[in-house]
């Protein structure tokens, strides 16, 4: 996993609300999401790339002055930690 996060919050606010969201399927096991949020964050930089585990994939968030954009491409399957592979239904 590769993970980076830098956030500066407004300590006098607890605002958090979804403004809009869009999502869809890329293939049988891959999906995408694009979301917008109102938050209490002054600056938010978030990057996560995970190759195994529940909903592994790419997640990117960029936020400035209380508004965030989030983009994700992820695997819709769950990880079987006991067998170290994707669950087969």
ABEGO torsion letter per residue (X at the ends): XBBBBBBBBBAABABBBBABBBBBBABAABBBBBBBBBBABABBBBBBBBABEBGBEBBBBBBBGGBBBBBBBBBABBBBAAAGBBBBX
